[in-house]
């Protein structure tokens, strides 16, 4: 048990959650490393996303409806 595990247990985090966190740490490290590599690209795309954000917001309900429809049809088969 690490010092972090002990601190989390003292803070009241359930042992199952601590175990899940411990097993997920390598994945979290890989995700963080990927974000570090991608950061310049993310920064570059933000202005483009800002331009189309109103359009994204506008079609999001439609996309949700289409996904729900597809799931319903999938369940009927």
PDB file of N, CA, C and O in Angstrom:
ATOM      1  N   UNK A   1       0.851  -1.176   0.000  1.00  0.00           N
ATOM      2  CA  UNK A   1       0.000   0.000   0.000  1.00  0.00           C
ATOM      3  C   UNK A   1       0.896   1.237   0.000  1.00  0.00           C
ATOM      4  O   UNK A   1       1.798   1.357   0.828  1.00  0.00           O
ATOM      5  N   UNK A   2       0.642   2.148  -0.927  1.00  0.00           N
ATOM      6  CA  UNK A   2       1.453   3.353  -1.049  1.00  0.00           C
ATOM      7  C   UNK A   2       0.970   4.430  -0.081  1.00  0.00           C
ATOM      8  O   UNK A   2      -0.093   4.310   0.528  1.00  0.00           O
ATOM      9  N   UNK A   3       1.763   5.471   0.045  1.00  0.00           N
ATOM     10  CA  UNK A   3       1.384   6.608   0.879  1.00  0.00           C
ATOM     11  C   UNK A   3       0.106   7.237   0.326  1.00  0.00           C
ATOM     12  O   UNK A   3      -0.761   7.666   1.087  1.00  0.00           O
ATOM     13  N   UNK A   4      -0.006   7.290  -1.000  1.00  0.00           N
ATOM     14  CA  UNK A   4      -1.217   7.826  -1.622  1.00  0.00           C
ATOM     15  C   UNK A   4      -2.426   6.980  -1.241  1.00  0.00           C
ATOM     16  O   UNK A   4      -3.479   7.519  -0.901  1.00  0.00           O
ATOM     17  N   UNK A   5      -2.278   5.648  -1.297  1.00  0.00           N
ATOM     18  CA  UNK A   5      -3.378   4.757  -0.927  1.00  0.00           C
ATOM     19  C   UNK A   5      -3.814   4.997   0.516  1.00  0.00           C
ATOM     20  O   UNK A   5      -5.007   5.041   0.815  1.00  0.00           O
ATOM     21  N   UNK A   6      -2.850   5.149   1.393  1.00  0.00           N
ATOM     22  CA  UNK A   6      -3.166   5.387   2.805  1.00  0.00           C
ATOM     23  C   UNK A   6      -3.913   6.708   2.959  1.00  0.00           C
ATOM     24  O   UNK A   6      -4.912   6.786   3.675  1.00  0.00           O
ATOM     25  N   UNK A   7      -3.424   7.740   2.286  1.00  0.00           N
ATOM     26  CA  UNK A   7      -4.094   9.042   2.348  1.00  0.00           C
ATOM     27  C   UNK A   7      -5.510   8.994   1.806  1.00  0.00           C
ATOM     28  O   UNK A   7      -6.420   9.599   2.375  1.00  0.00           O
ATOM     29  N   UNK A   8      -5.696   8.283   0.717  1.00  0.00           N
ATOM     30  CA  UNK A   8      -7.040   8.157   0.145  1.00  0.00           C
ATOM     31  C   UNK A   8      -7.960   7.371   1.070  1.00  0.00           C
ATOM     32  O   UNK A   8      -9.139   7.698   1.207  1.00  0.00           O
ATOM     33  N   UNK A   9      -7.416   6.329   1.709  1.00  0.00           N
ATOM     34  CA  UNK A   9      -8.211   5.540   2.648  1.00  0.00           C
ATOM     35  C   UNK A   9      -8.601   6.388   3.859  1.00  0.00           C
ATOM     36  O   UNK A   9      -9.738   6.320   4.328  1.00  0.00           O
ATOM     37  N   UNK A  10      -7.675   7.172   4.356  1.00  0.00           N
ATOM     38  CA  UNK A  10      -7.977   8.051   5.491  1.00  0.00           C
ATOM     39  C   UNK A  10      -9.033   9.080   5.101  1.00  0.00           C
ATOM     40  O   UNK A  10      -9.879   9.449   5.915  1.00  0.00           O
ATOM     41  N   UNK A  11      -8.981   9.541   3.850  1.00  0.00           N
ATOM     42  CA  UNK A  11      -9.963  10.520   3.367  1.00  0.00           C
ATOM     43  C   UNK A  11     -11.333   9.887   3.153  1.00  0.00           C
ATOM     44  O   UNK A  11     -12.316  10.589   2.915  1.00  0.00           O
ATOM     45  N   UNK A  12     -11.396   8.562   3.238  1.00  0.00           N
ATOM     46  CA  UNK A  12     -12.683   7.894   3.134  1.00  0.00           C
ATOM     47  C   UNK A  12     -12.992   7.270   1.785  1.00  0.00           C
ATOM     48  O   UNK A  12     -14.113   6.814   1.560  1.00  0.00           O
ATOM     49  N   UNK A  13     -12.027   7.239   0.889  1.00  0.00           N
ATOM     50  CA  UNK A  13     -12.258   6.622  -0.416  1.00  0.00           C
ATOM     51  C   UNK A  13     -12.337   5.107  -0.231  1.00  0.00           C
ATOM     52  O   UNK A  13     -11.471   4.527   0.425  1.00  0.00           O
ATOM     53  N   UNK A  14     -13.348   4.461  -0.790  1.00  0.00           N
ATOM     54  CA  UNK A  14     -13.472   3.005  -0.620  1.00  0.00           C
ATOM     55  C   UNK A  14     -12.270   2.269  -1.199  1.00  0.00           C
ATOM     56  O   UNK A  14     -11.681   2.708  -2.187  1.00  0.00           O
ATOM     57  N   UNK A  15     -11.910   1.147  -0.579  1.00  0.00           N
ATOM     58  CA  UNK A  15     -10.754   0.370  -1.020  1.00  0.00           C
ATOM     59  C   UNK A  15     -10.897  -0.082  -2.466  1.00  0.00           C
ATOM     60  O   UNK A  15      -9.912  -0.112  -3.204  1.00  0.00           O
ATOM     61  N   UNK A  16     -12.108  -0.432  -2.876  1.00  0.00           N
ATOM     62  CA  UNK A  16     -12.319  -0.862  -4.266  1.00  0.00           C
ATOM     63  C   UNK A  16     -11.953   0.255  -5.236  1.00  0.00           C
ATOM     64  O   UNK A  16     -11.371  -0.002  -6.290  1.00  0.00           O
ATOM     65  N   UNK A  17     -12.290   1.487  -4.885  1.00  0.00           N
ATOM     66  CA  UNK A  17     -11.972   2.631  -5.743  1.00  0.00           C
ATOM     67  C   UNK A  17     -10.467   2.881  -5.756  1.00  0.00           C
ATOM     68  O   UNK A  17      -9.895   3.199  -6.799  1.00  0.00           O
ATOM     69  N   UNK A  18      -9.827   2.736  -4.594  1.00  0.00           N
ATOM     70  CA  UNK A  18      -8.363   2.892  -4.518  1.00  0.00           C
ATOM     71  C   UNK A  18      -7.689   1.837  -5.394  1.00  0.00           C
ATOM     72  O   UNK A  18      -6.741   2.141  -6.118  1.00  0.00           O
ATOM     73  N   UNK A  19      -8.172   0.615  -5.328  1.00  0.00           N
ATOM     74  CA  UNK A  19      -7.601  -0.461  -6.160  1.00  0.00           C
ATOM     75  C   UNK A  19      -7.782  -0.161  -7.640  1.00  0.00           C
ATOM     76  O   UNK A  19      -6.877  -0.384  -8.444  1.00  0.00           O
ATOM     77  N   UNK A  20      -8.965   0.350  -7.993  1.00  0.00           N
ATOM     78  CA  UNK A  20      -9.230   0.693  -9.392  1.00  0.00           C
ATOM     79  C   UNK A  20      -8.316   1.824  -9.853  1.00  0.00           C
ATOM     80  O   UNK A  20      -7.805   1.800 -10.972  1.00  0.00           O
ATOM     81  N   UNK A  21      -8.114   2.813  -8.988  1.00  0.00           N
ATOM     82  CA  UNK A  21      -7.206   3.913  -9.304  1.00  0.00           C
ATOM     83  C   UNK A  21      -5.788   3.388  -9.511  1.00  0.00           C
ATOM     84  O   UNK A  21      -5.114   3.757 -10.473  1.00  0.00           O
ATOM     85  N   UNK A  22      -5.343   2.523  -8.601  1.00  0.00           N
ATOM     86  CA  UNK A  22      -3.996   1.958  -8.727  1.00  0.00           C
ATOM     87  C   UNK A  22      -3.828   1.208 -10.051  1.00  0.00           C
ATOM     88  O   UNK A  22      -2.804   1.341 -10.722  1.00  0.00           O
ATOM     89  N   UNK A  23      -4.834   0.424 -10.416  1.00  0.00           N
ATOM     90  CA  UNK A  23      -4.711  -0.342 -11.654  1.00  0.00           C
ATOM     91  C   UNK A  23      -4.818   0.555 -12.886  1.00  0.00           C
ATOM     92  O   UNK A  23      -4.341   0.192 -13.961  1.00  0.00           O
ATOM     93  N   UNK A  24      -5.441   1.722 -12.736  1.00  0.00           N
ATOM     94  CA  UNK A  24      -5.600   2.636 -13.857  1.00  0.00           C
ATOM     95  C   UNK A  24      -4.473   3.642 -14.020  1.00  0.00           C
ATOM     96  O   UNK A  24      -4.428   4.360 -15.018  1.00  0.00           O
ATOM     97  N   UNK A  25      -3.563   3.705 -13.055  1.00  0.00           N
ATOM     98  CA  UNK A  25      -2.496   4.708 -13.131  1.00  0.00           C
ATOM     99  C   UNK A  25      -1.658   4.609 -14.401  1.00  0.00           C
ATOM    100  O   UNK A  25      -1.365   5.647 -14.994  1.00  0.00           O
ATOM    101  N   UNK A  26      -1.259   3.427 -14.851  1.00  0.00           N
ATOM    102  CA  UNK A  26      -0.491   3.380 -16.103  1.00  0.00           C
ATOM    103  C   UNK A  26      -1.272   3.964 -17.290  1.00  0.00           C
ATOM    104  O   UNK A  26      -0.702   4.638 -18.148  1.00  0.00           O
ATOM    105  N   UNK A  27      -2.569   3.698 -17.325  1.00  0.00           N
ATOM    106  CA  UNK A  27      -3.395   4.268 -18.399  1.00  0.00           C
ATOM    107  C   UNK A  27      -3.438   5.777 -18.294  1.00  0.00           C
ATOM    108  O   UNK A  27      -3.312   6.479 -19.297  1.00  0.00           O
ATOM    109  N   UNK A  28      -3.617   6.280 -17.074  1.00  0.00           N
ATOM    110  CA  UNK A  28      -3.641   7.731 -16.876  1.00  0.00           C
ATOM    111  C   UNK A  28      -2.316   8.366 -17.294  1.00  0.00           C
ATOM    112  O   UNK A  28      -2.302   9.450 -17.877  1.00  0.00           O
ATOM    113  N   UNK A  29      -1.216   7.700 -16.999  1.00  0.00           N
ATOM    114  CA  UNK A  29       0.097   8.218 -17.397  1.00  0.00           C
ATOM    115  C   UNK A  29       0.232   8.270 -18.919  1.00  0.00           C
ATOM    116  O   UNK A  29       0.773   9.231 -19.466  1.00  0.00           O
ATOM    117  N   UNK A  30      -0.259   7.241 -19.596  1.00  0.00           N
ATOM    118  CA  UNK A  30      -0.189   7.237 -21.064  1.00  0.00           C
ATOM    119  C   UNK A  30      -1.075   8.326 -21.662  1.00  0.00           C
ATOM    120  O   UNK A  30      -0.694   8.981 -22.632  1.00  0.00           O
ATOM    121  N   UNK A  31      -2.258   8.515 -21.081  1.00  0.00           N
ATOM    122  CA  UNK A  31      -3.160   9.570 -21.563  1.00  0.00           C
ATOM    123  C   UNK A  31      -2.522  10.939 -21.365  1.00  0.00           C
ATOM    124  O   UNK A  31      -2.577  11.787 -22.255  1.00  0.00           O
ATOM    125  N   UNK A  32      -1.919  11.154 -20.205  1.00  0.00           N
ATOM    126  CA  UNK A  32      -1.271  12.441 -19.927  1.00  0.00           C
ATOM    127  C   UNK A  32      -0.124  12.690 -20.901  1.00  0.00           C
ATOM    128  O   UNK A  32       0.043  13.807 -21.389  1.00  0.00           O
ATOM    129  N   UNK A  33       0.663  11.666 -21.186  1.00  0.00           N
ATOM    130  CA  UNK A  33       1.770  11.803 -22.138  1.00  0.00           C
ATOM    131  C   UNK A  33       1.244  12.129 -23.533  1.00  0.00           C
ATOM    132  O   UNK A  33       1.832  12.941 -24.248  1.00  0.00           O
ATOM    133  N   UNK A  34       0.151  11.504 -23.915  1.00  0.00           N
ATOM    134  CA  UNK A  34      -0.437  11.773 -25.231  1.00  0.00           C
ATOM    135  C   UNK A  34      -0.933  13.212 -25.314  1.00  0.00           C
ATOM    136  O   UNK A  34      -0.760  13.874 -26.338  1.00  0.00           O
ATOM    137  N   UNK A  35      -1.550  13.695 -24.236  1.00  0.00           N
ATOM    138  CA  UNK A  35      -2.003  15.081 -24.226  1.00  0.00           C
ATOM    139  C   UNK A  35      -0.834  16.052 -24.323  1.00  0.00           C
ATOM    140  O   UNK A  35      -0.942  17.094 -24.970  1.00  0.00           O
ATOM    141  N   UNK A  36       0.280  15.717 -23.683  1.00  0.00           N
ATOM    142  CA  UNK A  36       1.460  16.573 -23.796  1.00  0.00           C
ATOM    143  C   UNK A  36       1.925  16.669 -25.245  1.00  0.00           C
ATOM    144  O   UNK A  36       2.273  17.750 -25.720  1.00  0.00           O
ATOM    145  N   UNK A  37       1.928  15.529 -25.950  1.00  0.00           N
ATOM    146  CA  UNK A  37       2.325  15.527 -27.360  1.00  0.00           C
ATOM    147  C   UNK A  37       1.316  16.278 -28.224  1.00  0.00           C
ATOM    148  O   UNK A  37       1.695  16.958 -29.178  1.00  0.00           O
ATOM    149  N   UNK A  38       0.035  16.156 -27.890  1.00  0.00           N
ATOM    150  CA  UNK A  38      -1.029  16.734 -28.718  1.00  0.00           C
ATOM    151  C   UNK A  38      -1.286  18.204 -28.427  1.00  0.00           C
ATOM    152  O   UNK A  38      -1.959  18.877 -29.207  1.00  0.00           O
ATOM    153  N   UNK A  39      -0.767  18.707 -27.330  1.00  0.00           N
ATOM    154  CA  UNK A  39      -1.090  20.077 -26.898  1.00  0.00           C
ATOM    155  C   UNK A  39      -0.900  21.130 -27.989  1.00  0.00           C
ATOM    156  O   UNK A  39      -1.773  21.982 -28.147  1.00  0.00           O
ATOM    157  N   UNK A  40       0.198  21.114 -28.749  1.00  0.00           N
ATOM    158  CA  UNK A  40       0.321  22.132 -29.800  1.00  0.00           C
ATOM    159  C   UNK A  40      -0.788  22.041 -30.848  1.00  0.00           C
ATOM    160  O   UNK A  40      -1.252  23.061 -31.357  1.00  0.00           O
ATOM    161  N   UNK A  41      -1.202  20.838 -31.162  1.00  0.00           N
ATOM    162  CA  UNK A  41      -2.272  20.647 -32.144  1.00  0.00           C
ATOM    163  C   UNK A  41      -3.612  21.121 -31.578  1.00  0.00           C
ATOM    164  O   UNK A  41      -4.405  21.758 -32.271  1.00  0.00           O
ATOM    165  N   UNK A  42      -3.842  20.800 -30.318  1.00  0.00           N
ATOM    166  CA  UNK A  42      -5.083  21.231 -29.663  1.00  0.00           C
ATOM    167  C   UNK A  42      -5.147  22.751 -29.632  1.00  0.00           C
ATOM    168  O   UNK A  42      -6.184  23.341 -29.934  1.00  0.00           O
ATOM    169  N   UNK A  43      -4.038  23.381 -29.267  1.00  0.00           N
ATOM    170  CA  UNK A  43      -3.988  24.839 -29.224  1.00  0.00           C
ATOM    171  C   UNK A  43      -4.250  25.429 -30.609  1.00  0.00           C
ATOM    172  O   UNK A  43      -4.927  26.449 -30.736  1.00  0.00           O
ATOM    173  N   UNK A  44      -3.717  24.791 -31.636  1.00  0.00           N
ATOM    174  CA  UNK A  44      -3.900  25.300 -32.997  1.00  0.00           C
ATOM    175  C   UNK A  44      -5.336  25.172 -33.479  1.00  0.00           C
ATOM    176  O   UNK A  44      -5.797  26.000 -34.266  1.00  0.00           O
ATOM    177  N   UNK A  45      -6.053  24.149 -33.020  1.00  0.00           N
ATOM    178  CA  UNK A  45      -7.408  23.914 -33.521  1.00  0.00           C
ATOM    179  C   UNK A  45      -8.473  24.701 -32.752  1.00  0.00           C
ATOM    180  O   UNK A  45      -9.603  24.826 -33.223  1.00  0.00           O
ATOM    181  N   UNK A  46      -8.132  25.226 -31.594  1.00  0.00           N
ATOM    182  CA  UNK A  46      -9.125  25.940 -30.781  1.00  0.00           C
ATOM    183  C   UNK A  46      -9.798  27.082 -31.545  1.00  0.00           C
ATOM    184  O   UNK A  46     -11.020  27.202 -31.471  1.00  0.00           O
ATOM    185  N   UNK A  47      -9.068  27.919 -32.268  1.00  0.00           N
ATOM    186  CA  UNK A  47      -9.757  28.991 -33.010  1.00  0.00           C
ATOM    187  C   UNK A  47     -10.761  28.448 -34.035  1.00  0.00           C
ATOM    188  O   UNK A  47     -11.817  29.044 -34.250  1.00  0.00           O
ATOM    189  N   UNK A  48     -10.431  27.332 -34.656  1.00  0.00           N
ATOM    190  CA  UNK A  48     -11.349  26.731 -35.639  1.00  0.00           C
ATOM    191  C   UNK A  48     -12.599  26.225 -34.931  1.00  0.00           C
ATOM    192  O   UNK A  48     -13.715  26.445 -35.401  1.00  0.00           O
ATOM    193  N   UNK A  49     -12.414  25.551 -33.804  1.00  0.00           N
ATOM    194  CA  UNK A  49     -13.559  25.060 -33.042  1.00  0.00           C
ATOM    195  C   UNK A  49     -14.434  26.205 -32.542  1.00  0.00           C
ATOM    196  O   UNK A  49     -15.660  26.100 -32.534  1.00  0.00           O
ATOM    197  N   UNK A  50     -13.801  27.287 -32.130  1.00  0.00           N
ATOM    198  CA  UNK A  50     -14.576  28.448 -31.668  1.00  0.00           C
ATOM    199  C   UNK A  50     -15.484  28.986 -32.770  1.00  0.00           C
ATOM    200  O   UNK A  50     -16.602  29.425 -32.499  1.00  0.00           O
ATOM    201  N   UNK A  51     -15.003  28.950 -34.012  1.00  0.00           N
ATOM    202  CA  UNK A  51     -15.810  29.434 -35.142  1.00  0.00           C
ATOM    203  C   UNK A  51     -17.056  28.583 -35.358  1.00  0.00           C
ATOM    204  O   UNK A  51     -18.130  29.109 -35.652  1.00  0.00           O
ATOM    205  N   UNK A  52     -16.909  27.255 -35.211  1.00  0.00           N
ATOM    206  CA  UNK A  52     -18.033  26.369 -35.511  1.00  0.00           C
ATOM    207  C   UNK A  52     -18.803  25.931 -34.265  1.00  0.00           C
ATOM    208  O   UNK A  52     -19.767  25.173 -34.374  1.00  0.00           O
ATOM    209  N   UNK A  53     -18.393  26.396 -33.088  1.00  0.00           N
ATOM    210  CA  UNK A  53     -19.046  25.968 -31.858  1.00  0.00           C
ATOM    211  C   UNK A  53     -20.565  26.190 -31.882  1.00  0.00           C
ATOM    212  O   UNK A  53     -21.305  25.294 -31.476  1.00  0.00           O
ATOM    213  N   UNK A  54     -21.054  27.333 -32.336  1.00  0.00           N
ATOM    214  CA  UNK A  54     -22.513  27.510 -32.382  1.00  0.00           C
ATOM    215  C   UNK A  54     -23.192  26.435 -33.239  1.00  0.00           C
ATOM    216  O   UNK A  54     -24.287  25.983 -32.906  1.00  0.00           O
ATOM    217  N   UNK A  55     -22.557  26.028 -34.326  1.00  0.00           N
ATOM    218  CA  UNK A  55     -23.117  24.978 -35.169  1.00  0.00           C
ATOM    219  C   UNK A  55     -23.116  23.626 -34.446  1.00  0.00           C
ATOM    220  O   UNK A  55     -24.070  22.855 -34.552  1.00  0.00           O
ATOM    221  N   UNK A  56     -22.044  23.353 -33.719  1.00  0.00           N
ATOM    222  CA  UNK A  56     -21.961  22.109 -32.952  1.00  0.00           C
ATOM    223  C   UNK A  56     -23.076  22.053 -31.918  1.00  0.00           C
ATOM    224  O   UNK A  56     -23.743  21.030 -31.761  1.00  0.00           O
ATOM    225  N   UNK A  57     -23.270  23.155 -31.221  1.00  0.00           N
ATOM    226  CA  UNK A  57     -24.332  23.221 -30.211  1.00  0.00           C
ATOM    227  C   UNK A  57     -25.700  23.040 -30.862  1.00  0.00           C
ATOM    228  O   UNK A  57     -26.578  22.378 -30.308  1.00  0.00           O
ATOM    229  N   UNK A  58     -25.873  23.632 -32.035  1.00  0.00           N
ATOM    230  CA  UNK A  58     -27.169  23.562 -32.722  1.00  0.00           C
ATOM    231  C   UNK A  58     -27.523  22.135 -33.134  1.00  0.00           C
ATOM    232  O   UNK A  58     -28.681  21.739 -33.010  1.00  0.00           O
ATOM    233  N   UNK A  59     -26.561  21.357 -33.618  1.00  0.00           N
ATOM    234  CA  UNK A  59     -26.878  20.022 -34.123  1.00  0.00           C
ATOM    235  C   UNK A  59     -26.756  18.924 -33.075  1.00  0.00           C
ATOM    236  O   UNK A  59     -27.130  17.781 -33.339  1.00  0.00           O
ATOM    237  N   UNK A  60     -26.241  19.247 -31.890  1.00  0.00           N
ATOM    238  CA  UNK A  60     -26.085  18.230 -30.853  1.00  0.00           C
ATOM    239  C   UNK A  60     -27.398  17.530 -30.499  1.00  0.00           C
ATOM    240  O   UNK A  60     -27.400  16.305 -30.377  1.00  0.00           O
ATOM    241  N   UNK A  61     -28.523  18.249 -30.325  1.00  0.00           N
ATOM    242  CA  UNK A  61     -29.774  17.536 -30.047  1.00  0.00           C
ATOM    243  C   UNK A  61     -30.174  16.587 -31.181  1.00  0.00           C
ATOM    244  O   UNK A  61     -30.687  15.496 -30.931  1.00  0.00           O
ATOM    245  N   UNK A  62     -29.942  16.999 -32.408  1.00  0.00           N
ATOM    246  CA  UNK A  62     -30.245  16.137 -33.550  1.00  0.00           C
ATOM    247  C   UNK A  62     -29.396  14.867 -33.501  1.00  0.00           C
ATOM    248  O   UNK A  62     -29.901  13.769 -33.734  1.00  0.00           O
ATOM    249  N   UNK A  63     -28.126  15.016 -33.202  1.00  0.00           N
ATOM    250  CA  UNK A  63     -27.232  13.860 -33.107  1.00  0.00           C
ATOM    251  C   UNK A  63     -27.699  12.916 -32.010  1.00  0.00           C
ATOM    252  O   UNK A  63     -27.696  11.698 -32.188  1.00  0.00           O
ATOM    253  N   UNK A  64     -28.106  13.487 -30.858  1.00  0.00           N
ATOM    254  CA  UNK A  64     -28.636  12.646 -29.775  1.00  0.00           C
ATOM    255  C   UNK A  64     -29.859  11.871 -30.243  1.00  0.00           C
ATOM    256  O   UNK A  64     -29.987  10.678 -29.968  1.00  0.00           O
ATOM    257  N   UNK A  65     -30.759  12.549 -30.951  1.00  0.00           N
ATOM    258  CA  UNK A  65     -31.963  11.885 -31.460  1.00  0.00           C
ATOM    259  C   UNK A  65     -31.608  10.766 -32.439  1.00  0.00           C
ATOM    260  O   UNK A  65     -32.200   9.688 -32.396  1.00  0.00           O
ATOM    261  N   UNK A  66     -30.647  11.025 -33.314  1.00  0.00           N
ATOM    262  CA  UNK A  66     -30.238  10.012 -34.280  1.00  0.00           C
ATOM    263  C   UNK A  66     -29.609   8.794 -33.593  1.00  0.00           C
ATOM    264  O   UNK A  66     -29.844   7.653 -33.991  1.00  0.00           O
ATOM    265  N   UNK A  67     -28.814   9.054 -32.562  1.00  0.00           N
ATOM    266  CA  UNK A  67     -28.208   7.957 -31.813  1.00  0.00           C
ATOM    267  C   UNK A  67     -29.292   7.145 -31.104  1.00  0.00           C
ATOM    268  O   UNK A  67     -29.261   5.915 -31.124  1.00  0.00           O
ATOM    269  N   UNK A  68     -30.245   7.828 -30.481  1.00  0.00           N
ATOM    270  CA  UNK A  68     -31.339   7.135 -29.796  1.00  0.00           C
ATOM    271  C   UNK A  68     -32.161   6.311 -30.785  1.00  0.00           C
ATOM    272  O   UNK A  68     -32.550   5.183 -30.483  1.00  0.00           O
ATOM    273  N   UNK A  69     -32.427   6.873 -31.968  1.00  0.00           N
ATOM    274  CA  UNK A  69     -33.159   6.147 -32.996  1.00  0.00           C
ATOM    275  C   UNK A  69     -32.406   4.901 -33.436  1.00  0.00           C
ATOM    276  O   UNK A  69     -32.991   3.826 -33.568  1.00  0.00           O
ATOM    277  N   UNK A  70     -31.103   5.052 -33.664  1.00  0.00           N
ATOM    278  CA  UNK A  70     -30.282   3.916 -34.094  1.00  0.00           C
ATOM    279  C   UNK A  70     -30.260   2.835 -33.028  1.00  0.00           C
ATOM    280  O   UNK A  70     -30.346   1.650 -33.349  1.00  0.00           O
ATOM    281  N   UNK A  71     -30.146   3.229 -31.755  1.00  0.00           N
ATOM    282  CA  UNK A  71     -30.140   2.249 -30.675  1.00  0.00           C
ATOM    283  C   UNK A  71     -31.475   1.532 -30.584  1.00  0.00           C
ATOM    284  O   UNK A  71     -31.526   0.328 -30.330  1.00  0.00           O
ATOM    285  N   UNK A  72     -32.551   2.271 -30.790  1.00  0.00           N
ATOM    286  CA  UNK A  72     -33.884   1.662 -30.751  1.00  0.00           C
ATOM    287  C   UNK A  72     -34.010   0.624 -31.862  1.00  0.00           C
ATOM    288  O   UNK A  72     -34.472  -0.492 -31.622  1.00  0.00           O
ATOM    289  N   UNK A  73     -33.604   0.986 -33.070  1.00  0.00           N
ATOM    290  CA  UNK A  73     -33.689   0.066 -34.211  1.00  0.00           C
ATOM    291  C   UNK A  73     -32.787  -1.148 -33.986  1.00  0.00           C
ATOM    292  O   UNK A  73     -33.144  -2.269 -34.348  1.00  0.00           O
ATOM    293  N   UNK A  74     -31.637  -0.923 -33.397  1.00  0.00           N
ATOM    294  CA  UNK A  74     -30.713  -2.015 -33.122  1.00  0.00           C
ATOM    295  C   UNK A  74     -31.344  -2.995 -32.123  1.00  0.00           C
ATOM    296  O   UNK A  74     -31.167  -4.207 -32.237  1.00  0.00           O
ATOM    297  N   UNK A  75     -32.079  -2.457 -31.147  1.00  0.00           N
ATOM    298  CA  UNK A  75     -32.735  -3.290 -30.160  1.00  0.00           C
ATOM    299  C   UNK A  75     -33.895  -4.084 -30.722  1.00  0.00           C
ATOM    300  O   UNK A  75     -34.260  -5.118 -30.163  1.00  0.00           O
ATOM    301  N   UNK A  76     -34.490  -3.619 -31.826  1.00  0.00           N
ATOM    302  CA  UNK A  76     -35.620  -4.299 -32.447  1.00  0.00           C
ATOM    303  C   UNK A  76     -35.185  -5.517 -33.246  1.00  0.00           C
ATOM    304  O   UNK A  76     -36.010  -6.376 -33.558  1.00  0.00           O
ATOM    305  N   UNK A  77     -33.928  -5.602 -33.575  1.00  0.00           N
ATOM    306  CA  UNK A  77     -33.442  -6.707 -34.423  1.00  0.00           C
ATOM    307  C   UNK A  77     -33.213  -7.960 -33.610  1.00  0.00           C
ATOM    308  O   UNK A  77     -32.806  -8.985 -34.157  1.00  0.00           O
TER     309      UNK A  77
END
